Amino acid sequence: MHPVLSEVKPSLSLQKLLQEDYLKWRSGLVMKFISNFVADNTDVQQLCQLCFANILLVRYPKTYFQFFVEVLFFTNNLMKYVTSAEPNLSNFSLPGKDNEKKRHKIFKVMLQNFSDHQKLDLTSRICSEILTFICARCR
């Protein structure tokens, strides 16, 4: 089997299972799929972005919005502050200056698929969830 195909095939299988409702979106599955946006192989990156934007978001249009704040916490290694965090998601962390471009790429791909209304709602959500959390920790 061609090396690229062996890396792409699991993502295609996962996408197909999600599309046919054999699997449901949960944090771990979303994080795994989104982590492929910055995979070492650019074919895998492009395929996952294409599948997500053109297939999965059509069926589940609020997926990026629902998980954006969680992705923000996980990629910055702040899982301990997410109450719904699954223990096996620590591998998703991309902390530090070295991973800044990877985090930015993930956020950019997600935000490109937001409607203007979702962007406004996200701003409100960030203010309520993240800034409230920070203020509470500073007291």
N, CA, C and O atoms as a GROMACS GRO file, in nm:
protein
  556
    1MET      N    1   0.085  -0.118   0.000
    1MET     CA    2   0.000   0.000   0.000
    1MET      C    3   0.089   0.124   0.000
    1MET      O    4   0.192   0.128   0.068
    2HIS      N    5   0.049   0.223  -0.075
    2HIS     CA    6   0.123   0.348  -0.083
    2HIS      C    7   0.124   0.415   0.054
    2HIS      O    8   0.022   0.415   0.123
    3PRO      N    9   0.239   0.472   0.096
    3PRO     CA   10   0.248   0.533   0.231
    3PRO      C   11   0.143   0.641   0.256
    3PRO      O   12   0.088   0.649   0.366
    4VAL      N   13   0.114   0.723   0.156
    4VAL     CA   14   0.014   0.829   0.175
    4VAL      C   15  -0.123   0.768   0.196
    4VAL      O   16  -0.199   0.814   0.282
    5LEU      N   17  -0.156   0.666   0.120
    5LEU     CA   18  -0.285   0.600   0.134
    5LEU      C   19  -0.302   0.538   0.272
    5LEU      O   20  -0.411   0.540   0.329
    6SER      N   21  -0.194   0.482   0.325
    6SER     CA   22  -0.203   0.421   0.458
    6SER      C   23  -0.227   0.526   0.566
    6SER      O   24  -0.284   0.495   0.671
    7GLU      N   25  -0.186   0.651   0.543
    7GLU     CA   26  -0.212   0.758   0.640
    7GLU      C   27  -0.350   0.820   0.619
    7GLU      O   28  -0.412   0.866   0.715
    8VAL      N   29  -0.398   0.820   0.496
    8VAL     CA   30  -0.525   0.883   0.463
    8VAL      C   31  -0.644   0.792   0.491
    8VAL      O   32  -0.751   0.839   0.529
    9LYS      N   33  -0.627   0.664   0.472
    9LYS     CA   34  -0.737   0.567   0.484
    9LYS      C   35  -0.810   0.572   0.618
    9LYS      O   36  -0.933   0.569   0.620
   10PRO      N   37  -0.739   0.580   0.732
   10PRO     CA   38  -0.813   0.588   0.860
   10PRO      C   39  -0.904   0.711   0.868
   10PRO      O   40  -1.014   0.703   0.922
   11SER      N   41  -0.858   0.824   0.816
   11SER     CA   42  -0.940   0.946   0.818
   11SER      C   43  -1.063   0.930   0.731
   11SER      O   44  -1.171   0.976   0.767
   12LEU      N   45  -1.046   0.867   0.616
   12LEU     CA   46  -1.160   0.843   0.528
   12LEU      C   47  -1.262   0.749   0.592
   12LEU      O   48  -1.382   0.771   0.582
   13SER      N   49  -1.211   0.645   0.657
   13SER     CA   50  -1.300   0.550   0.724
   13SER      C   51  -1.376   0.618   0.837
   13SER      O   52  -1.497   0.598   0.853
   14LEU      N   53  -1.307   0.697   0.914
   14LEU     CA   54  -1.370   0.770   1.023
   14LEU      C   55  -1.477   0.864   0.971
   14LEU      O   56  -1.587   0.871   1.026
   15GLN      N   57  -1.445   0.937   0.866
   15GLN     CA   58  -1.540   1.031   0.806
   15GLN      C   59  -1.665   0.957   0.759
   15GLN      O   60  -1.776   1.006   0.779
   16LYS      N   61  -1.647   0.843   0.698
   16LYS     CA   62  -1.760   0.764   0.647
   16LYS      C   63  -1.848   0.715   0.762
   16LYS      O   64  -1.971   0.719   0.753
   17LEU      N   65  -1.786   0.668   0.870
   17LEU     CA   66  -1.863   0.620   0.985
   17LEU      C   67  -1.942   0.733   1.051
   17LEU      O   68  -2.055   0.713   1.095
   18LEU      N   69  -1.882   0.851   1.057
   18LEU     CA   70  -1.952   0.967   1.113
   18LEU      C   71  -2.068   1.008   1.024
   18LEU      O   72  -2.178   1.038   1.071
   19GLN      N   73  -2.041   1.010   0.896
   19GLN     CA   74  -2.143   1.050   0.800
   19GLN      C   75  -2.264   0.958   0.803
   19GLN      O   76  -2.377   1.003   0.784
   20GLU      N   77  -2.242   0.830   0.826
   20GLU     CA   78  -2.350   0.733   0.829
   20GLU      C   79  -2.408   0.712   0.969
   20GLU      O   80  -2.490   0.622   0.989
   21ASP      N   81  -2.367   0.794   1.065
   21ASP     CA   82  -2.418   0.791   1.202
   21ASP      C   83  -2.384   0.664   1.280
   21ASP      O   84  -2.454   0.630   1.376
   22TYR      N   85  -2.279   0.595   1.242
   22TYR     CA   86  -2.232   0.482   1.322
   22TYR      C   87  -2.152   0.531   1.441
   22TYR      O   88  -2.143   0.463   1.544
   23LEU      N   89  -2.094   0.649   1.428
   23LEU     CA   90  -2.020   0.713   1.537
   23LEU      C   91  -2.083   0.849   1.562
   23LEU      O   92  -2.141   0.910   1.472
   24LYS      N   93  -2.072   0.896   1.685
   24LYS     CA   94  -2.121   1.028   1.722
   24LYS      C   95  -2.003   1.116   1.762
   24LYS      O   96  -1.902   1.067   1.813
   25TRP      N   97  -2.017   1.245   1.738
   25TRP     CA   98  -1.911   1.338   1.776
   25TRP      C   99  -1.900   1.347   1.927
   25TRP      O  100  -1.998   1.376   1.995
   26ARG      N  101  -1.785   1.322   1.976
   26ARG     CA  102  -1.749   1.341   2.117
   26ARG      C  103  -1.615   1.413   2.117
   26ARG      O  104  -1.548   1.420   2.014
   27SER      N  105  -1.577   1.464   2.230
   27SER     CA  106  -1.453   1.542   2.239
   27SER      C  107  -1.333   1.470   2.180
   27SER      O  108  -1.260   1.526   2.098
   28GLY      N  109  -1.313   1.346   2.220
   28GLY     CA  110  -1.196   1.273   2.173
   28GLY      C  111  -1.192   1.256   2.024
   28GLY      O  112  -1.086   1.267   1.962
   29LEU      N  113  -1.306   1.228   1.965
   29LEU     CA  114  -1.313   1.208   1.821
   29LEU      C  115  -1.291   1.340   1.746
   29LEU      O  116  -1.220   1.343   1.645
   30VAL      N  117  -1.351   1.446   1.794
   30VAL     CA  118  -1.333   1.577   1.732
   30VAL      C  119  -1.187   1.619   1.741
   30VAL      O  120  -1.129   1.666   1.643
   31MET      N  121  -1.128   1.601   1.859
   31MET     CA  122  -0.988   1.642   1.876
   31MET      C  123  -0.895   1.561   1.786
   31MET      O  124  -0.801   1.616   1.728
   32LYS      N  125  -0.920   1.434   1.773
   32LYS     CA  126  -0.837   1.350   1.687
   32LYS      C  127  -0.848   1.395   1.542
   32LYS      O  128  -0.748   1.406   1.472
   33PHE      N  129  -0.969   1.420   1.498
   33PHE     CA  130  -0.991   1.463   1.361
   33PHE      C  131  -0.927   1.599   1.336
   33PHE      O  132  -0.858   1.618   1.236
   34ILE      N  133  -0.948   1.693   1.428
   34ILE     CA  134  -0.894   1.828   1.412
   34ILE      C  135  -0.740   1.827   1.421
   34ILE      O  136  -0.674   1.908   1.356
   35SER      N  137  -0.686   1.738   1.501
   35SER     CA  138  -0.539   1.732   1.511
   35SER      C  139  -0.475   1.696   1.376
   35SER      O  140  -0.358   1.729   1.352
   36ASN      N  141  -0.550   1.630   1.290
   36ASN     CA  142  -0.498   1.598   1.157
   36ASN      C  143  -0.488   1.721   1.067
   36ASN      O  144  -0.429   1.712   0.959
   37PHE      N  145  -0.545   1.834   1.107
   37PHE     CA  146  -0.530   1.958   1.031
   37PHE      C  147  -0.384   2.003   1.029
   37PHE      O  148  -0.343   2.079   0.941
   38VAL      N  149  -0.306   1.955   1.126
   38VAL     CA  150  -0.164   1.990   1.132
   38VAL      C  151  -0.076   1.865   1.131
   38VAL      O  152   0.033   1.863   1.188
   39ALA      N  153  -0.126   1.760   1.064
   39ALA     CA  154  -0.049   1.636   1.052
   39ALA      C  155   0.079   1.662   0.973
   39ALA      O  156   0.089   1.760   0.899
   40ASP      N  157   0.176   1.575   0.991
   40ASP     CA  158   0.303   1.590   0.919
   40ASP      C  159   0.283   1.578   0.768
   40ASP      O  160   0.354   1.642   0.691
   41ASN      N  161   0.189   1.497   0.727
   41ASN     CA  162   0.162   1.473   0.585
   41ASN      C  163   0.059   1.574   0.535
   41ASN      O  164  -0.053   1.578   0.586
   42THR      N  165   0.096   1.656   0.437
   42THR     CA  166   0.004   1.759   0.386
   42THR      C  167  -0.118   1.699   0.317
   42THR      O  168  -0.224   1.761   0.314
   43ASP      N  169  -0.105   1.578   0.260
   43ASP     CA  170  -0.220   1.512   0.199
   43ASP      C  171  -0.325   1.480   0.305
   43ASP      O  172  -0.445   1.496   0.282
   44VAL      N  173  -0.279   1.435   0.420
   44VAL     CA  174  -0.371   1.406   0.531
   44VAL      C  175  -0.437   1.535   0.579
   44VAL      O  176  -0.557   1.538   0.604
   45GLN      N  177  -0.358   1.641   0.592
   45GLN     CA  178  -0.413   1.771   0.634
   45GLN      C  179  -0.525   1.816   0.540
   45GLN      O  180  -0.635   1.848   0.584
   46GLN      N  181  -0.495   1.816   0.412
   46GLN     CA  182  -0.591   1.864   0.313
   46GLN      C  183  -0.716   1.776   0.308
   46GLN      O  184  -0.828   1.826   0.298
   47LEU      N  185  -0.697   1.646   0.316
   47LEU     CA  186  -0.810   1.555   0.313
   47LEU      C  187  -0.902   1.578   0.434
   47LEU      O  188  -1.023   1.586   0.419
   48CYS      N  189  -0.843   1.588   0.551
   48CYS     CA  190  -0.924   1.608   0.672
   48CYS      C  191  -0.997   1.741   0.669
   48CYS      O  192  -1.114   1.748   0.708
   49GLN      N  193  -0.930   1.847   0.623
   49GLN     CA  194  -0.996   1.976   0.612
   49GLN      C  195  -1.110   1.971   0.511
   49GLN      O  196  -1.217   2.027   0.534
   50LEU      N  197  -1.086   1.904   0.398
   50LEU     CA  198  -1.188   1.892   0.295
   50LEU      C  199  -1.306   1.810   0.344
   50LEU      O  200  -1.421   1.851   0.327
   51CYS      N  201  -1.279   1.697   0.406
   51CYS     CA  202  -1.386   1.612   0.459
   51CYS      C  203  -1.469   1.688   0.562
   51CYS      O  204  -1.592   1.682   0.561
   52PHE      N  205  -1.400   1.757   0.650
   52PHE     CA  206  -1.470   1.827   0.756
   52PHE      C  207  -1.557   1.938   0.699
   52PHE      O  208  -1.675   1.949   0.732
   53ALA      N  209  -1.499   2.022   0.612
   53ALA     CA  210  -1.571   2.138   0.561
   53ALA      C  211  -1.682   2.101   0.464
   53ALA      O  212  -1.791   2.159   0.469
   54ASN      N  213  -1.657   2.006   0.377
   54ASN     CA  214  -1.752   1.978   0.270
   54ASN      C  215  -1.846   1.861   0.296
   54ASN      O  216  -1.947   1.846   0.227
   55ILE      N  217  -1.815   1.780   0.394
   55ILE     CA  218  -1.901   1.664   0.420
   55ILE      C  219  -1.959   1.669   0.560
   55ILE      O  220  -2.081   1.669   0.577
   56LEU      N  221  -1.871   1.672   0.660
   56LEU     CA  222  -1.919   1.662   0.798
   56LEU      C  223  -1.988   1.789   0.846
   56LEU      O  224  -2.088   1.782   0.918
   57LEU      N  225  -1.937   1.907   0.807
   57LEU     CA  226  -2.002   2.031   0.851
   57LEU      C  227  -2.138   2.050   0.785
   57LEU      O  228  -2.224   2.120   0.839
   58VAL      N  229  -2.158   1.990   0.670
   58VAL     CA  230  -2.289   1.995   0.606
   58VAL      C  231  -2.390   1.920   0.693
   58VAL      O  232  -2.504   1.965   0.711
   59ARG      N  233  -2.347   1.808   0.746
   59ARG     CA  234  -2.436   1.727   0.830
   59ARG      C  235  -2.443   1.778   0.973
   59ARG      O  236  -2.548   1.774   1.037
   60TYR      N  237  -2.329   1.825   1.024
   60TYR     CA  238  -2.319   1.875   1.162
   60TYR      C  239  -2.266   2.018   1.160
   60TYR      O  240  -2.150   2.040   1.195
   61PRO      N  241  -2.347   2.116   1.121
   61PRO     CA  242  -2.298   2.252   1.098
   61PRO      C  243  -2.245   2.325   1.221
   61PRO      O  244  -2.172   2.424   1.208
   62LYS      N  245  -2.280   2.280   1.340
   62LYS     CA  246  -2.237   2.351   1.461
   62LYS      C  247  -2.115   2.287   1.528
   62LYS      O  248  -2.076   2.327   1.638
   63THR      N  249  -2.055   2.188   1.464
   63THR     CA  250  -1.945   2.114   1.527
   63THR      C  251  -1.830   2.205   1.567
   63THR      O  252  -1.786   2.200   1.682
   64TYR      N  253  -1.782   2.287   1.476
   64TYR     CA  254  -1.669   2.376   1.509
   64TYR      C  255  -1.707   2.470   1.621
   64TYR      O  256  -1.628   2.492   1.714
   65PHE      N  257  -1.826   2.526   1.614
   65PHE     CA  258  -1.869   2.621   1.716
   65PHE      C  259  -1.878   2.553   1.853
   65PHE      O  260  -1.833   2.609   1.953
   66GLN      N  261  -1.934   2.433   1.857
   66GLN     CA  262  -1.953   2.363   1.984
   66GLN      C  263  -1.820   2.327   2.050
   66GLN      O  264  -1.811   2.324   2.172
   67PHE      N  265  -1.719   2.301   1.970
   67PHE     CA  266  -1.592   2.252   2.025
   67PHE      C  267  -1.479   2.354   2.023
   67PHE      O  268  -1.369   2.322   2.067
   68PHE      N  269  -1.502   2.476   1.975
   68PHE     CA  270  -1.392   2.572   1.960
   68PHE      C  271  -1.325   2.605   2.092
   68PHE      O  272  -1.202   2.600   2.102
   69VAL      N  273  -1.402   2.639   2.193
   69VAL     CA  274  -1.343   2.675   2.322
   69VAL      C  275  -1.267   2.557   2.381
   69VAL      O  276  -1.159   2.574   2.438
   70GLU      N  277  -1.322   2.438   2.368
   70GLU     CA  278  -1.254   2.319   2.417
   70GLU      C  279  -1.121   2.298   2.343
   70GLU      O  280  -1.020   2.265   2.404
   71VAL      N  281  -1.123   2.316   2.210
   71VAL     CA  282  -1.000   2.305   2.130
   71VAL      C  283  -0.899   2.410   2.176
   71VAL      O  284  -0.779   2.382   2.185
   72LEU      N  285  -0.946   2.528   2.206
   72LEU     CA  286  -0.860   2.635   2.255
   72LEU      C  287  -0.789   2.593   2.384
   72LEU      O  288  -0.669   2.615   2.400
   73PHE      N  289  -0.864   2.533   2.476
   73PHE     CA  290  -0.806   2.486   2.601
   73PHE      C  291  -0.710   2.369   2.579
   73PHE      O  292  -0.600   2.368   2.634
   74PHE      N  293  -0.751   2.273   2.499
   74PHE     CA  294  -0.668   2.153   2.479
   74PHE      C  295  -0.538   2.185   2.408
   74PHE      O  296  -0.432   2.136   2.448
   75THR      N  297  -0.544   2.266   2.304
   75THR     CA  298  -0.421   2.294   2.229
   75THR      C  299  -0.322   2.376   2.310
   75THR      O  300  -0.202   2.375   2.281
   76ASN      N  301  -0.369   2.448   2.409
   76ASN     CA  302  -0.281   2.528   2.495
   76ASN      C  303  -0.246   2.458   2.626
   76ASN      O  304  -0.197   2.521   2.719
   77ASN      N  305  -0.273   2.328   2.633
   77ASN     CA  306  -0.240   2.246   2.749
   77ASN      C  307  -0.308   2.295   2.876
   77ASN      O  308  -0.246   2.304   2.982
   78LEU      N  309  -0.435   2.327   2.865
   78LEU     CA  310  -0.513   2.373   2.980
   78LEU      C  311  -0.628   2.277   3.010
   78LEU      O  312  -0.733   2.318   3.058
   79MET      N  313  -0.608   2.148   2.981
   79MET     CA  314  -0.714   2.048   2.998
   79MET      C  315  -0.766   2.041   3.140
   79MET      O  316  -0.883   2.012   3.162
   80LYS      N  317  -0.680   2.066   3.237
   80LYS     CA  318  -0.723   2.053   3.377
   80LYS      C  319  -0.834   2.153   3.412
   80LYS      O  320  -0.902   2.138   3.513
   81TYR      N  321  -0.851   2.256   3.327
   81TYR     CA  322  -0.955   2.355   3.353
   81TYR      C  323  -1.085   2.325   3.280
   81TYR      O  324  -1.184   2.397   3.299
   82VAL      N  325  -1.087   2.222   3.198
   82VAL     CA  326  -1.208   2.185   3.125
   82VAL      C  327  -1.278   2.075   3.204
   82VAL      O  328  -1.224   1.965   3.220
   83THR      N  329  -1.397   2.104   3.252
   83THR     CA  330  -1.466   2.008   3.338
   83THR      C  331  -1.508   1.883   3.263
   83THR      O  332  -1.518   1.776   3.323
   84SER      N  333  -1.533   1.894   3.133
   84SER     CA  334  -1.577   1.778   3.056
   84SER      C  335  -1.461   1.704   2.990
   84SER      O  336  -1.483   1.619   2.905
   85ALA      N  337  -1.340   1.736   3.029
   85ALA     CA  338  -1.222   1.678   2.964
   85ALA      C  339  -1.215   1.528   2.981
   85ALA      O  340  -1.233   1.475   3.091
   86GLU      N  341  -1.189   1.461   2.872
   86GLU     CA  342  -1.168   1.317   2.876
   86GLU      C  343  -1.021   1.292   2.905
   86GLU      O  344  -0.935   1.360   2.849
   87PRO      N  345  -0.990   1.196   2.990
   87PRO     CA  346  -0.851   1.175   3.032
   87PRO      C  347  -0.756   1.139   2.918
   87PRO      O  348  -0.636   1.167   2.928
   88ASN      N  349  -0.804   1.077   2.812
   88ASN     CA  350  -0.716   1.033   2.705
   88ASN      C  351  -0.685   1.143   2.602
   88ASN      O  352  -0.628   1.114   2.497
   89LEU      N  353  -0.721   1.266   2.631
   89LEU     CA  354  -0.699   1.374   2.535
   89LEU      C  355  -0.570   1.452   2.558
   89LEU      O  356  -0.547   1.552   2.490
   90SER      N  357  -0.488   1.409   2.650
   90SER     CA  358  -0.365   1.483   2.677
   90SER      C  359  -0.269   1.483   2.559
   90SER      O  360  -0.184   1.572   2.549
   91ASN      N  361  -0.281   1.386   2.469
   91ASN     CA  362  -0.194   1.380   2.351
   91ASN      C  363  -0.226   1.490   2.250
   91ASN      O  364  -0.149   1.514   2.158
   92PHE      N  365  -0.339   1.555   2.267
   92PHE     CA  366  -0.380   1.658   2.173
   92PHE      C  367  -0.315   1.793   2.200
   92PHE      O  368  -0.325   1.883   2.117
   93SER      N  369  -0.252   1.808   2.311
   93SER     CA  370  -0.194   1.935   2.352
   93SER      C  371  -0.083   1.980   2.256
   93SER      O  372   0.000   1.900   2.214
   94LEU      N  373  -0.084   2.109   2.224
   94LEU     CA  374   0.020   2.170   2.141
   94LEU      C  375   0.070   2.297   2.209
   94LEU      O  376   0.057   2.407   2.154
   95PRO      N  377   0.128   2.284   2.329
   95PRO     CA  378   0.165   2.403   2.406
   95PRO      C  379   0.296   2.465   2.355
   95PRO      O  380   0.371   2.404   2.279
   96GLY      N  381   0.319   2.586   2.400
   96GLY     CA  382   0.448   2.651   2.378
   96GLY      C  383   0.462   2.724   2.245
   96GLY      O  384   0.381   2.711   2.154
   97LYS      N  385   0.568   2.800   2.239
   97LYS     CA  386   0.600   2.882   2.121
   97LYS      C  387   0.624   2.795   1.998
   97LYS      O  388   0.589   2.836   1.886
   98ASP      N  389   0.683   2.677   2.016
   98ASP     CA  390   0.714   2.589   1.903
   98ASP      C  391   0.589   2.544   1.827
   98ASP      O  392   0.596   2.518   1.707
   99ASN      N  393   0.477   2.536   1.895
   99ASN     CA  394   0.353   2.489   1.832
   99ASN      C  395   0.255   2.601   1.800
   99ASN      O  396   0.140   2.575   1.763
  100GLU      N  397   0.300   2.724   1.812
  100GLU     CA  398   0.211   2.838   1.791
  100GLU      C  399   0.151   2.837   1.649
  100GLU      O  400   0.032   2.865   1.633
  101LYS      N  401   0.230   2.807   1.548
  101LYS     CA  402   0.180   2.805   1.410
  101LYS      C  403   0.078   2.694   1.390
  101LYS      O  404  -0.020   2.711   1.316
  102LYS      N  405   0.100   2.579   1.454
  102LYS     CA  406   0.004   2.469   1.444
  102LYS      C  407  -0.130   2.508   1.507
  102LYS      O  408  -0.236   2.484   1.449
  103ARG      N  409  -0.124   2.569   1.626
  103ARG     CA  410  -0.247   2.612   1.692
  103ARG      C  411  -0.320   2.715   1.605
  103ARG      O  412  -0.442   2.708   1.586
  104HIS      N  413  -0.243   2.810   1.553
  104HIS     CA  414  -0.302   2.915   1.470
  104HIS      C  415  -0.371   2.854   1.347
  104HIS      O  416  -0.480   2.898   1.309
  105LYS      N  417  -0.308   2.754   1.287
  105LYS     CA  418  -0.367   2.690   1.169
  105LYS      C  419  -0.499   2.622   1.205
  105LYS      O  420  -0.597   2.633   1.130
  106ILE      N  421  -0.502   2.551   1.317
  106ILE     CA  422  -0.625   2.485   1.360
  106ILE      C  423  -0.736   2.588   1.382
  106ILE      O  424  -0.847   2.571   1.333
  107PHE      N  425  -0.704   2.695   1.454
  107PHE     CA  426  -0.804   2.799   1.482
  107PHE      C  427  -0.851   2.864   1.351
  107PHE      O  428  -0.970   2.890   1.334
  108LYS      N  429  -0.758   2.890   1.260
  108LYS     CA  430  -0.792   2.953   1.133
  108LYS      C  431  -0.886   2.865   1.051
  108LYS      O  432  -0.984   2.914   0.996
  109VAL      N  433  -0.855   2.736   1.041
  109VAL     CA  434  -0.942   2.644   0.966
  109VAL      C  435  -1.081   2.641   1.028
  109VAL      O  436  -1.181   2.643   0.956
  110MET      N  437  -1.087   2.636   1.159
  110MET     CA  438  -1.218   2.632   1.225
  110MET      C  439  -1.294   2.762   1.202
  110MET      O  440  -1.412   2.760   1.166
  111LEU      N  441  -1.228   2.876   1.223
  111LEU     CA  442  -1.296   3.005   1.212
  111LEU      C  443  -1.339   3.037   1.069
  111LEU      O  444  -1.438   3.108   1.049
  112GLN      N  445  -1.268   2.986   0.970
  112GLN     CA  446  -1.306   3.008   0.831
  112GLN      C  447  -1.443   2.948   0.800
  112GLN      O  448  -1.510   2.991   0.706
  113ASN      N  449  -1.482   2.851   0.876
  113ASN     CA  450  -1.609   2.783   0.853
  113ASN      C  451  -1.721   2.834   0.943
  113ASN      O  452  -1.830   2.777   0.945
  114PHE      N  453  -1.696   2.941   1.017
  114PHE     CA  454  -1.798   3.000   1.103
  114PHE      C  455  -1.878   3.103   1.022
  114PHE      O  456  -1.823   3.173   0.937
  115SER      N  457  -2.006   3.110   1.049
  115SER     CA  458  -2.086   3.219   0.994
  115SER      C  459  -2.056   3.344   1.077
  115SER      O  460  -1.997   3.335   1.185
  116ASP      N  461  -2.096   3.458   1.027
  116ASP     CA  462  -2.074   3.582   1.104
  116ASP      C  463  -2.146   3.576   1.238
  116ASP      O  464  -2.094   3.622   1.340
  117HIS      N  465  -2.264   3.519   1.238
  117HIS     CA  466  -2.341   3.505   1.362
  117HIS      C  467  -2.267   3.417   1.462
  117HIS      O  468  -2.262   3.448   1.581
  118GLN      N  469  -2.210   3.307   1.415
  118GLN     CA  470  -2.134   3.217   1.503
  118GLN      C  471  -2.010   3.287   1.558
  118GLN      O  472  -1.973   3.263   1.673
  119LYS      N  473  -1.946   3.371   1.478
  119LYS     CA  474  -1.828   3.445   1.526
  119LYS      C  475  -1.867   3.539   1.639
  119LYS      O  476  -1.795   3.551   1.738
  120LEU      N  477  -1.981   3.606   1.625
  120LEU     CA  478  -2.029   3.693   1.732
  120LEU      C  479  -2.064   3.612   1.856
  120LEU      O  480  -2.029   3.651   1.968
  121ASP      N  481  -2.132   3.500   1.836
  121ASP     CA  482  -2.167   3.413   1.949
  121ASP      C  483  -2.041   3.359   2.017
  121ASP      O  484  -2.037   3.345   2.139
  122LEU      N  485  -1.939   3.328   1.938
  122LEU     CA  486  -1.814   3.276   1.994
  122LEU      C  487  -1.747   3.383   2.079
  122LEU      O  488  -1.694   3.352   2.186
  123THR      N  489  -1.747   3.506   2.034
  123THR     CA  490  -1.689   3.615   2.112
  123THR      C  491  -1.759   3.625   2.247
  123THR      O  492  -1.693   3.639   2.351
  124SER      N  493  -1.890   3.618   2.246
  124SER     CA  494  -1.967   3.621   2.369
  124SER      C  495  -1.934   3.501   2.457
  124SER      O  496  -1.919   3.513   2.578
  125ARG      N  497  -1.924   3.386   2.394
  125ARG     CA  498  -1.894   3.262   2.470
  125ARG      C  499  -1.755   3.268   2.532
  125ARG      O  500  -1.736   3.227   2.647
  126ILE      N  501  -1.658   3.319   2.458
  126ILE     CA  502  -1.523   3.333   2.512
  126ILE      C  503  -1.524   3.426   2.632
  126ILE      O  504  -1.462   3.399   2.735
  127CYS      N  505  -1.596   3.537   2.618
  127CYS     CA  506  -1.605   3.631   2.730
  127CYS      C  507  -1.669   3.566   2.852
  127CYS      O  508  -1.620   3.582   2.964
  128SER      N  509  -1.777   3.494   2.830
  128SER     CA  510  -1.847   3.438   2.945
  128SER      C  511  -1.773   3.319   3.005
  128SER      O  512  -1.766   3.308   3.128
  129GLU      N  513  -1.719   3.230   2.924
  129GLU     CA  514  -1.656   3.109   2.977
  129GLU      C  515  -1.510   3.129   3.018
  129GLU      O  516  -1.470   3.085   3.126
  130ILE      N  517  -1.435   3.194   2.935
  130ILE     CA  518  -1.291   3.205   2.964
  130ILE      C  519  -1.261   3.322   3.056
  130ILE      O  520  -1.191   3.305   3.156
  131LEU      N  521  -1.313   3.440   3.025
  131LEU     CA  522  -1.283   3.555   3.109
  131LEU      C  523  -1.345   3.542   3.248
  131LEU      O  524  -1.285   3.584   3.346
  132THR      N  525  -1.463   3.485   3.256
  132THR     CA  526  -1.524   3.460   3.387
  132THR      C  527  -1.438   3.364   3.468
  132THR      O  528  -1.417   3.384   3.588
  133PHE      N  529  -1.389   3.260   3.402
  133PHE     CA  530  -1.302   3.163   3.467
  133PHE      C  531  -1.174   3.231   3.518
  133PHE      O  532  -1.131   3.208   3.631
  134ILE      N  533  -1.114   3.315   3.435
  134ILE     CA  534  -0.990   3.384   3.474
  134ILE      C  535  -1.015   3.476   3.592
  134ILE      O  536  -0.936   3.480   3.686
  135CYS      N  537  -1.124   3.550   3.585
  135CYS     CA  538  -1.157   3.642   3.696
  135CYS      C  539  -1.180   3.566   3.827
  135CYS      O  540  -1.138   3.612   3.933
  136ALA      N  541  -1.246   3.454   3.818
  136ALA     CA  542  -1.272   3.373   3.938
  136ALA      C  543  -1.141   3.318   3.997
  136ALA      O  544  -1.128   3.308   4.119
  137ARG      N  545  -1.046   3.284   3.912
  137ARG     CA  546  -0.918   3.230   3.959
  137ARG      C  547  -0.831   3.339   4.020
  137ARG      O  548  -0.745   3.310   4.104
  138CYS      N  549  -0.851   3.464   3.980
  138CYS     CA  550  -0.770   3.574   4.030
  138CYS      C  551  -0.814   3.626   4.166
  138CYS      O  552  -0.741   3.700   4.231
  139ARG      N  553  -0.931   3.587   4.208
  139ARG     CA  554  -0.983   3.638   4.337
  139ARG      C  555  -0.914   3.574   4.452
  139ARG      O  556  -0.945   3.605   4.567
   0.00000   0.00000   0.00000
